[in-house]
Amino acid sequence: MQRETVLTIATLSWSGYEVAMAVSIDKRWCEPISPRYLVAQV
């Protein structure tokens, strides 16, 4: 849910790795999230 929004926020923050990890734990995403991954999605 709201995955694109999270990716956008994390990318805009440029330090969104920690944010993305926190959200991934909250949303129970079972996939690796990294700055490169976030940028690649954009």
N, C-alpha and C positions, 0 to 999 in steps of 0.2 A: 504493500500500500504506500502511495506517495513516494515511490522509489526514485522517480525522476527528480522530484523536489529535493530529496535528501542529497542526491548526487550533485545537483546544482549548488546547494548550500555548501557542501563540502568542497566543491571545486572553487567556489568564490572565496572561501576562507583561506585556501591554499595551505592551511594547516589542518585540513579537514580529515586527515587520517584518523586522528583521535575521535573526532566527531562521528565519522563513518563507523568506526569500530564500536563506539558506544551505541549508536543506532542499530548496528548489526546485531549486537547482543540483545537490545530491546526487542527488535523485530524477529530475532531468531533466524537471521539469514545464515545459511550454511555455506556461503561462498566467500573466498578471500577478497578483501577490499584493500586497495592500495592507491596512492596518489596517481600512479600510472593508469590504473584501471579506471579511476574516476575521469581523468583527462581523456582517456580513450573513448569513453562513453559520450563525451561531448564532442 
